[in-house]
Amino acid sequence: MSLGIGEIILILIIAFVVVGPEDLPKVARGLARALKQMRVLFAGVKEDLDIERDLKDIKHDLHEIKEDMDVDPDLSGEMKDIARIRREIMKK
């Protein structure tokens, strides 16, 4: 959305007539402050959306890794034994 010089002049003339010359600087400062706050707000929302997208990608990748690393059920007993032995060794 870009405004040409003619459109900007028209907006300024309308603002000058509606608001008046004395209050125009106050209104302009308030509008500039509001626009700055909106930019900050939208930047925060965009950052949050980017983080959510990244987390979704990571979850998807982890799910694929988990599927690739499924352990053979016959080995699960041996893995439990190894974990038990490891815990006993760590205690000593």
C-alpha positions in Angstrom: 0.0 0.0 0.0 1.8 3.1 -1.2 0.4 6.6 -1.3 1.3 9.1 -4.0 2.1 12.7 -3.2 -1.4 13.9 -4.3 -3.1 11.4 -1.9 -1.0 12.5 1.0 -1.7 16.2 0.3 -5.5 15.4 0.1 -5.3 13.5 3.5 -3.5 16.4 5.1 -6.0 18.9 3.8 -8.9 16.8 5.1 -7.2 16.4 8.5 -6.5 20.1 8.6 -10.1 20.9 8.0 -11.6 18.2 10.3 -9.1 18.5 13.3 -8.0 22.1 13.0 -4.5 23.6 12.8 -4.0 23.7 16.6 -4.8 20.1 17.4 -3.3 18.6 14.2 0.2 18.1 15.7 -1.3 16.2 18.7 -3.4 14.0 16.5 -0.4 13.3 14.2 1.8 12.3 17.2 -1.0 10.1 18.6 -1.4 8.5 15.2 2.3 7.9 14.8 2.5 6.4 18.3 -0.5 4.1 17.5 1.1 3.0 14.2 4.4 2.2 16.0 2.6 0.1 18.6 0.8 -1.8 15.9 4.1 -2.5 14.1 5.5 -3.8 17.4 2.4 -5.9 18.0 2.4 -7.4 14.5 6.2 -8.1 14.7 5.5 -10.0 18.0 2.6 -12.0 16.4 4.8 -12.8 13.4 7.6 -14.0 15.7 5.2 -16.2 17.7 3.8 -17.7 14.4 7.3 -18.4 13.2 8.1 -20.1 16.5 4.9 -22.2 16.3 5.8 -23.2 12.8 9.3 -24.2 13.8 8.0 -26.2 16.8 5.5 -28.0 14.5 8.4 -28.9 12.1 10.5 -30.2 15.0 7.6 -32.3 16.3 7.1 -33.8 12.9 10.9 -34.5 12.6 11.0 -36.1 16.0 7.9 -38.3 15.1 9.7 -39.5 12.0 12.9 -40.3 13.9 10.9 -42.2 16.5 9.2 -44.2 13.8 12.6 -45.0 12.3 14.0 -46.1 15.6 11.2 -48.4 16.7 12.8 -51.2 18.7 12.2 -54.8 18.0 9.8 -56.2 20.7 12.2 -59.1 21.2 14.9 -56.7 22.3 12.9 -54.7 24.7 13.5 -57.2 27.6 17.3 -57.1 26.9 17.2 -53.3 26.9 15.4 -53.3 30.3 18.1 -55.6 31.7 20.9 -53.4 30.4 19.2 -50.3 32.0 18.8 -52.2 35.3 22.5 -53.2 35.3 23.6 -49.7 34.4 21.6 -48.3 37.3 23.2 -50.8 39.7 26.7 -49.9 38.5 26.0 -46.2 38.9 24.9 -46.8 42.5 28.3 -48.3 43.4 
